[in-house]
Every structure is written in C-alpha cells, then in structure tokens.
C-alpha cells in the first residue's frame, strides 16, 4: 500500500518537516557521488551496526573506530537507494505536516528524533548480533504514523495498491490504513525473528510506531489540535478556531 494523500488540512507551515526533507535530500545526493566502497564505509560508520555496540571487543577487532554514538542520529539521514529514499520522504510529507501542526517545529523535531532512537533500540534489542548496518528514516517516520493513528483515525488516506500490474486507487480510513500497516510490520517481524541477516528492520518500525503513540501526549500542544477526531483521546482539546493556512 502506498499513500497518495490524506484529507487533514495543514494549518501551519511545516518548517521542521521541510528541514528534515531537505537534510535527507542533501545527504542522499551526496551519497550518489560516492564510490561503492565509500558508501559501504559510510553505512558502517554512520549507520548503526548492532553488533558494534552489543559486542565492543568484536567491533574493535573488526576495525570500527571507538565511540560511534553519533550514528544513533546520523543513520536516520542515510538511505539505501532511490526507492528507500522516495518512499520514506513521501510518507513523511503526507503525514508529518499534520503532526507538526499539533506540536510546533521544535517539539516535532525532538519527537521525530526520539522516535527514531526508540525504533533503533528496538531493532538492536531483537537483533543484537546483526552486522548489517541500519540506515534510513523509517523508524522515525513510523513514530509520526503512530501519532497520526491517535490524532486522526477519522481521516481518509487515498491509497495506491498494485495488484500484479493493475493499479488500484481507493480511500481508506486512516484507522484501517495504519492498522493494516502495523499488522504487516508485526507479521513480518515475527517471521524474521532470529534472522540476523534480515534486510528490513521490521521491529524498528514497530518500536517507532509505539513510541509515537506513547510520546504524543508529551509533545502535543492542546490549543493546536484543530482537526483531531472529536471521538479520539484528544478530541476535546481544541480551544481555538484554526487560522488560514500560511
């Protein structure tokens, strides 16, 4: 399932989302100018290799430089290819502006990075011996999806589904769209348990999503919750008429 658009209007200019998109684009374009051997080094140094932190002695013998905690953040701005990059950035564009609306840019930035950390640590917990570097914004974006799930279950998400080579486009309630998304991640994560060579960090997606659900009450500003579901947990927090989109 690929989201094309949603029905929740934007109120404020999404400065944080634009900045995150711009940083990801700049880093990805920089990656394109690197040789394959250089990309390999960048992914292993600035991506997160779980075994590097789970087994420090192995990491030293494998040639990893000491420290490396900065990679907990830098991995969120690296991507493995055009498909990985475009899907992540488009998903952030579709859902991120509405979450920034209820937080403001600074709170959203901290929320986004915190969800990314939660996603990463979830992956490391389930795959501590993995020597495959974790790169990508998927875990942080999963946190955005978790917040959206709580705030806007009544929204409609126009969704593209490819049935073999036949494109199908239809609207789904956000509750259904994100519920299916979560169940797919859970089923995939369970099927990959014990596989340290799995190519997708399914548990990172789940950890980020749950972090987004749990952290939302700490980061939202009640007076900015203009379009939250009237039947949701934040539906009675609306205190102002929304301004025109700027």
C-alpha positions in Angstrom: 0.0 0.0 0.0 1.3 3.4 -1.0 -0.3 6.6 0.4 -1.0 9.3 -2.2 -2.7 12.0 0.0 -4.8 12.4 3.2 -7.8 14.6 4.0 -6.5 16.5 7.0 -5.7 20.1 6.0 -2.5 21.8 7.0 -2.7 24.8 9.2 0.9 26.0 9.8 3.9 26.0 7.6 5.8 22.7 8.3 9.2 24.2 8.8 10.6 21.1 10.6 9.3 18.7 8.0 10.7 20.8 5.2 14.1 20.9 7.0 14.2 17.2 7.6 13.3 16.5 4.0 16.0 18.9 2.8 18.7 17.4 5.0 17.7 13.9 3.8 17.8 15.0 0.2 21.2 16.7 0.6 22.7 13.6 2.3 21.2 11.3 -0.3 22.6 13.4 -3.2 26.0 13.4 -1.6 25.8 9.6 -1.4 25.2 9.4 -5.1 28.6 10.9 -5.7 30.5 8.3 -3.6 32.1 5.1 -4.9 30.5 1.8 -3.8 33.4 1.2 -1.4 32.9 4.7 0.1 29.2 4.1 0.6 30.0 0.8 2.3 32.3 2.7 4.7 29.7 5.4 5.3 26.9 2.9 6.1 29.1 1.0 8.6 30.5 4.1 10.3 27.4 6.5 10.2 24.8 3.8 10.1 24.2 1.6 13.1 25.7 -1.9 13.2 24.0 -3.5 16.2 27.0 -5.9 16.9 29.3 -2.9 17.1 27.6 -1.8 20.3 26.5 -5.2 21.6 30.0 -6.7 21.3 32.6 -3.9 21.7 35.5 -6.3 21.6 34.3 -7.7 18.2 33.8 -4.1 17.0 37.5 -3.2 17.8 38.8 -6.3 16.1 36.6 -5.6 13.1 38.2 -2.2 12.7 35.3 0.1 13.9 36.6 3.3 15.4 35.9 3.8 19.1 32.7 5.6 20.2 30.2 5.9 17.4 27.2 7.0 19.3 26.6 9.8 16.8 25.5 7.2 14.4 22.3 6.8 16.6 21.2 10.0 14.9 23.1 10.1 11.6 21.6 6.7 10.5 18.2 8.5 10.2 19.6 10.6 7.3 21.1 7.8 5.2 19.2 5.7 2.7 20.0 2.5 0.8 18.6 3.6 -2.7 16.2 5.7 -4.6 13.2 3.5 -3.6 14.0 3.6 0.1 14.6 7.3 0.0 11.5 8.3 -2.1 9.0 6.1 -0.1 10.3 7.4 3.2 10.3 11.1 2.2 6.9 10.9 0.6 5.4 9.2 3.6 6.9 11.9 5.9 5.5 14.6 3.6 2.0 13.1 3.6 1.7 12.6 7.4 4.3 14.7 9.0 2.9 18.2 8.4 -0.3 17.3 10.4 1.8 16.1 13.3 4.0 19.2 13.3 0.7 21.2 13.3 -0.1 20.0 16.8 3.4 20.2 18.2 5.2 23.1 16.5 8.5 22.7 14.7 10.9 22.4 17.7 8.8 19.9 19.6 8.2 17.9 16.4 11.9 17.8 15.7 12.6 16.3 19.2 9.7 14.0 18.8 10.9 12.8 15.4 14.4 12.1 16.6 13.2 10.4 19.8 11.0 8.1 17.9 14.0 7.3 15.6 16.1 6.4 18.7 13.3 4.2 20.1 13.0 2.4 16.8 16.7 1.8 16.6 17.0 0.5 20.2 14.0 -1.8 19.5 15.9 -3.3 16.5 19.1 -3.7 18.4 17.2 -5.5 21.2 15.8 -8.0 18.8 18.9 -8.3 16.6 21.9 -7.6 18.9 24.3 -9.7 16.8 23.4 -8.3 13.4 26.4 -7.0 11.4 24.2 -5.3 8.8 24.1 -1.5 9.2 20.8 0.1 9.9 20.1 3.2 7.8 17.0 5.2 7.0 14.3 7.4 8.4 11.7 4.6 8.6 11.7 4.2 12.3 11.3 8.0 13.0 8.6 8.2 10.4 6.8 5.2 12.0 6.6 7.4 15.1 4.8 10.0 13.0 2.4 7.3 11.8 1.8 6.3 15.4 0.9 9.9 16.4 -1.3 10.2 13.3 -3.1 7.0 14.3 -4.2 8.5 17.6 -5.0 12.0 16.4 -6.7 11.5 13.0 -8.3 8.0 12.9 -11.2 9.6 11.1 -9.0 10.9 8.2 -9.2 9.3 4.8 -6.0 8.1 3.1 -6.0 7.8 -0.7 -4.1 4.6 -1.3 -2.4 3.0 -4.3 -2.3 -0.8 -4.4 -0.6 -2.7 -7.2 -2.5 -5.9 -7.9 0.1 -7.7 -10.1 0.4 -4.9 -12.8 -3.0 -3.4 -12.2 -3.0 -0.2 -10.1 -6.0 0.3 -7.8 -6.6 3.6 -6.1 -9.2 3.9 -3.3 -9.7 5.8 0.0 -9.2 4.1 3.3 -9.9 5.4 6.8 -6.6 6.2 8.5 -7.5 3.8 11.3 -7.7 1.0 8.7 -4.7 2.0 6.6 -2.4 2.4 9.6 -3.9 -0.7 11.3 -3.0 -2.8 8.3 0.4 -1.2 8.1 1.1 -2.1 11.8 -0.1 -5.7 11.4 2.1 -6.2 8.3 5.1 -5.0 10.2 4.2 -7.2 13.1 3.7 -10.3 10.9 7.0 -9.6 9.1 8.9 -9.0 12.3 7.7 -12.3 13.8 8.6 -14.2 10.7 12.1 -12.7 10.7 12.8 -13.5 14.4 16.2 -15.0 14.8 17.3 -14.0 11.3 20.2 -11.6 11.9 20.5 -11.1 8.1 17.0 -9.8 7.5 17.2 -6.9 5.0 14.4 -4.8 6.6 14.3 -3.7 10.3 10.7 -4.6 10.9 11.0 -4.3 14.7 12.4 -0.8 14.3 9.2 0.2 12.5 7.1 -1.3 15.3 9.2 0.3 18.0 8.9 3.7 16.3 5.2 3.4 15.9 4.6 2.5 19.5 6.9 5.3 20.6 4.9 7.8 18.6 1.7 6.6 20.3 3.2 6.9 23.8 5.1 10.1 23.3 2.3 12.1 21.6 0.7 13.3 24.9 4.1 14.7 26.0 4.8 16.7 22.8 1.4 18.0 21.5 0.1 21.4 22.3 -3.7 21.1 23.1 -4.5 24.5 21.6 -3.1 23.4 18.2 -5.2 20.2 17.9 -7.7 21.8 15.4 -8.7 18.8 13.4 -8.3 15.9 15.9 -11.0 13.4 15.9 -13.9 14.5 18.1 -14.2 11.0 19.3 -10.5 10.4 19.9 -8.4 10.8 23.0 -7.6 14.4 22.1 -10.9 15.4 20.6 -11.9 17.8 23.4 -8.6 19.7 23.5 -9.5 22.1 20.7 -9.5 25.6 22.1 -9.2 27.9 19.1 -10.6 28.4 15.6 -7.8 27.4 13.2 -6.2 30.2 11.2 -5.9 30.2 7.5 -3.1 28.0 6.0 0.1 30.0 5.8 
